[in-house]
Amino acid sequence: MDWLIDTYLDELRKIRDPKTVETKEHLLKHLTAYADDLIDLDRGELIRFYESLQKKGLKESTIREILKTVRQFYHWLRQRGYSIEFDSEALKDIYRAKRRQEKKKKKYYSDEELELILSAIRGTLEGFDPKHPIYYLLVIFLVSSGLRLSEALSVKSKDVKVKKVLTSEGGEKEIWTVHVREGKFGKEREALVHFFRPEWKTLWEKWLERLKPDDFVFTYTIRYPKSTKTLVLKTDTAKRFFWELEKELKEKGYEIEVNAHRFRNTYITKLATLGFPVNLIAEWVGHSKISTTMDIYMEAEKEKMLETIIGKF
């Protein structure tokens, strides 16, 4: 199949710019990684291919570009006399199902759902073995800071600041912030870190004490029988962990998705519920439009109102 892809790309180079061809070459590597030879992508095979791309932790937009590029390649093959199938209707059905799923998807975690995920990571949920503690720290940080996954994994110890301020009662209160170095579109910002449980704050205080100022906060070690290995948690590794945890939860009867964006939305919802101004929350999470933050908050408010109404009957 490689020589066919090379021929296809050579023809594209005559009519398309080098950057476009380079992108298509990269996207088509996902096809050659999935199958050594040309295969019919009928309904069943196309779904399996789609699921294999999801398992890699790729963004949905990236998966769509891969499938679009593969479809174009298969169209080129058929024009040259190859009897090869690409089920475009099945692809449309996949996208329709995905859209329905997105509409039904709840944007934030309830306290019970959050505790379920944390218990599964700790290994205190029946049938679950303990996971590496770094993932417990990660979930707590995502919920407490509202950072995107890539932003959180770029934070260094020196980026986390603790400031003491006087309260109106004359006491002292700690305010935690984090400097986001690599935000969306390269924008830097300061975000409030609000630990919703006292034990989370204690855990993070102890964790930061172990790190040097220039250490990434998600630096961790893996112990082997005769050695240890120090690693920095990467985005792909974290995404794969969330995917595997979600799969394990579903296998044991818990219908709950596990993803970083929903932890971020949980932060937004919790802060808004506590009375923090929505415009400040939008600034902390790096939303360019306050309406994005408001939509998440309003969904939570509607669900709570519905629960209150149901509780009266």
C-alpha positions in Angstrom: 0.0 0.0 0.0 2.9 2.4 0.7 3.8 2.7 -3.0 0.2 3.6 -3.9 0.2 6.3 -1.3 3.5 7.6 -2.5 2.1 7.7 -6.1 -1.0 9.5 -4.9 1.1 12.1 -3.0 3.4 12.6 -6.0 0.3 13.5 -8.1 -0.9 15.8 -5.4 2.4 17.6 -5.4 1.7 18.8 -8.9 -1.4 20.6 -8.0 -1.3 21.3 -4.2 1.1 23.2 -2.0 3.8 21.3 -0.1 2.3 22.0 3.3 -1.0 20.4 2.3 0.7 17.3 0.8 2.8 17.0 4.0 -0.3 17.1 6.1 -2.1 14.4 4.0 1.0 12.2 4.2 1.0 12.4 8.0 -2.7 11.7 8.1 -2.5 8.7 5.8 0.1 7.1 8.1 -2.8 6.3 10.5 -4.2 4.1 7.7 -0.9 2.2 7.1 -0.5 1.8 10.9 -4.0 0.2 10.9 -3.6 -2.1 7.9 -0.5 -3.4 6.1 -2.4 -3.9 2.8 -5.3 -2.2 1.1 -8.6 -3.3 2.7 -12.2 -2.6 2.0 -13.5 0.0 4.5 -17.1 -1.3 4.7 -19.3 -0.4 7.6 -17.8 -2.8 10.1 -14.2 -2.1 9.1 -14.7 1.6 9.0 -16.2 1.6 12.6 -13.2 -0.5 13.8 -10.8 2.0 12.1 -12.6 4.9 13.7 -12.5 3.2 17.2 -8.8 2.5 16.7 -8.2 6.3 16.1 -10.2 7.1 19.2 -8.0 4.8 21.3 -5.0 6.8 20.3 -6.5 9.8 22.2 -6.8 11.9 19.1 -9.1 14.9 18.9 -12.4 14.4 17.1 -11.4 17.1 14.6 -8.2 15.2 13.8 -10.0 11.9 13.4 -12.4 13.6 10.9 -9.4 14.9 8.9 -7.9 11.5 8.8 -11.1 9.9 7.6 -11.6 12.6 5.0 -8.1 12.1 3.7 -8.5 8.3 3.5 -11.8 8.7 1.7 -10.1 11.0 -0.9 -7.3 8.4 -1.3 -9.8 5.6 -1.9 -11.7 7.8 -4.4 -8.4 8.3 -6.3 -7.8 4.5 -6.2 -11.3 3.8 -7.7 -10.6 6.3 -10.5 -7.6 4.2 -11.4 -9.5 1.0 -11.6 -9.1 -0.4 -8.1 -12.1 -2.3 -6.7 -11.9 -0.9 -3.2 -14.8 0.1 -0.9 -15.1 3.1 1.4 -18.6 3.2 2.9 -19.4 6.9 2.9 -22.9 6.3 4.3 -21.4 4.5 7.3 -19.1 7.5 7.9 -22.1 9.8 7.9 -23.9 7.5 10.4 -20.8 7.6 12.7 -20.9 11.5 12.6 -24.6 11.6 13.2 -24.2 9.2 16.2 -21.4 11.3 17.5 -23.5 14.5 17.3 -26.4 12.9 19.1 -23.9 11.7 21.8 -22.4 15.2 22.2 -25.9 16.7 22.6 -26.7 14.2 25.4 -23.3 14.6 27.0 -23.4 16.3 30.4 -20.9 19.0 30.6 -19.7 18.7 34.3 -19.4 16.1 37.0 -21.6 15.8 40.0 -19.9 15.3 43.4 -20.9 11.7 43.3 -19.4 11.1 39.8 -16.2 12.9 40.8 -15.8 10.7 43.9 -16.5 7.6 41.8 -13.6 8.5 39.4 -11.2 9.4 42.3 -12.1 6.2 44.1 -11.4 4.1 41.0 -8.0 5.8 40.7 -7.2 5.2 44.4 -8.3 1.6 44.2 -10.9 2.0 46.9 -13.8 1.3 44.5 -14.7 -2.4 44.6 -13.0 -4.3 41.8 -10.4 -1.6 40.9 -6.7 -1.8 41.5 -4.9 1.4 42.6 -3.5 3.5 39.7 -0.3 5.6 39.8 -0.9 8.6 42.3 0.1 11.1 39.6 -3.3 10.6 38.0 -5.1 11.3 41.3 -3.1 14.5 41.6 -3.9 15.4 38.0 -7.7 15.0 38.4 -7.6 17.1 41.6 -5.6 19.8 39.8 -7.9 19.9 36.7 -11.0 20.3 38.9 -9.3 22.8 41.1 -7.7 25.0 38.4 -10.0 24.7 35.4 -6.9 24.4 33.1 -6.9 22.6 29.8 -5.0 19.3 29.9 -2.1 20.6 27.9 -1.9 23.7 30.0 -1.9 21.7 33.3 0.9 19.5 32.1 3.0 22.5 31.2 2.9 24.0 34.7 6.1 24.2 36.7 6.4 24.3 40.5 7.4 27.9 40.4 4.2 28.8 38.5 2.0 27.9 41.5 1.8 30.8 43.9 0.3 31.1 47.4 -0.6 34.5 48.7 -1.9 35.3 52.2 -4.6 38.0 52.5 -6.4 39.4 55.5 -10.1 38.6 55.8 -12.7 41.1 57.0 -12.8 39.2 60.3 -9.1 40.0 60.9 -7.8 36.5 60.1 -5.7 35.2 57.2 -6.7 33.4 54.1 -4.6 31.7 51.5 -5.2 32.4 47.8 -3.6 30.0 45.3 -3.0 30.9 41.7 -1.2 29.3 38.8 0.5 31.1 35.9 -0.5 29.5 32.6 2.5 29.8 30.3 1.1 28.0 27.3 -2.6 28.8 27.0 -4.7 28.6 23.9 -3.4 30.7 21.0 -0.2 31.2 23.0 -1.8 33.5 25.5 -0.5 33.6 29.1 -2.8 34.2 32.1 -3.3 33.8 35.8 -5.9 31.3 37.1 -7.4 30.8 40.5 -6.7 27.5 42.1 -9.6 26.7 44.4 -9.4 23.4 46.3 -13.0 22.3 46.9 -11.9 19.9 49.7 -9.4 20.6 52.4 -7.6 17.3 51.9 -6.9 18.2 48.3 -5.0 21.3 49.4 -3.0 19.4 52.0 -2.1 16.8 49.4 -0.9 19.4 46.9 1.1 21.3 49.6 3.0 18.0 50.3 3.5 17.3 46.6 4.9 20.8 45.8 7.4 20.5 48.8 9.1 17.7 46.9 9.6 19.6 43.7 12.3 22.1 42.7 11.1 25.5 41.3 11.8 24.5 37.6 10.3 21.0 37.9 7.1 20.3 36.0 4.5 19.7 38.7 3.5 16.4 37.0 7.0 14.9 37.3 6.8 11.4 38.7 8.7 8.2 39.2 8.1 4.6 38.2 9.8 2.0 40.4 11.2 -1.2 39.0 12.8 -4.1 40.9 16.3 -2.7 40.5 15.8 0.9 39.4 13.5 3.9 39.2 12.6 6.0 36.2 11.7 9.7 36.4 9.2 10.9 33.8 7.1 14.0 33.0 3.5 13.3 32.3 2.6 14.0 28.7 -0.8 14.8 27.1 -1.1 11.6 25.1 -0.3 9.5 28.1 -2.9 11.3 30.2 -5.5 11.0 27.5 -4.9 7.3 27.1 -5.2 6.8 30.9 -8.5 8.6 30.9 -9.7 6.5 28.0 -8.6 3.2 29.7 -10.2 4.3 33.0 -13.5 5.1 31.3 -13.4 1.7 29.6 -12.7 -0.1 32.9 -15.5 1.8 34.6 -18.0 0.8 31.8 -16.9 -2.8 31.9 -17.8 -2.8 35.6 -21.2 -1.2 35.0 -20.5 2.5 35.5 -21.7 4.5 32.6 -19.5 7.6 33.0 -17.1 9.3 30.6 -13.7 10.4 31.8 -12.1 13.4 30.1 -10.2 16.5 31.0 -12.6 19.0 29.5 -15.4 17.8 31.8 -13.1 18.4 34.8 -12.6 21.9 33.5 -16.3 22.5 33.2 -16.8 21.2 36.7 -14.4 23.9 38.0 -16.5 26.5 36.2 -19.8 25.2 37.5 -18.5 24.9 41.1 -17.1 28.4 41.2 -20.2 29.9 39.7 -22.4 28.1 42.2 -20.2 29.5 45.0 -21.0 33.0 43.7 -17.8 33.9 41.9 -18.5 36.4 39.1 -18.8 34.7 35.7 -16.6 37.3 34.0 -13.7 36.5 36.4 -14.2 32.7 35.9 -14.1 33.3 32.1 -10.8 35.1 32.5 -9.3 32.4 34.7 -10.2 29.6 32.3 -9.1 31.5 29.2 -12.5 31.8 27.5 -12.5 34.5 24.8 -16.3 34.8 25.1 -18.0 35.0 28.4 -21.1 33.3 26.8 -19.1 30.1 26.7 -18.6 30.2 30.4 -22.2 31.2 31.0 -23.6 28.4 28.9 -21.9 25.8 31.1 -23.1 27.5 34.3 -26.7 27.8 33.1 -26.8 24.1 32.2 -25.8 23.3 35.7 -28.4 25.6 37.1 -31.2 24.1 35.0 -30.2 20.6 36.1 -30.2 21.6 39.8 -33.6 23.3 39.4 -35.0 20.2 37.8 -33.6 18.1 40.7 -35.3 20.4 43.2 -38.6 20.2 41.4 -38.4 16.4 41.2 -37.6 16.2 44.9 -40.8 17.9 45.8 -42.9 15.1 44.4 
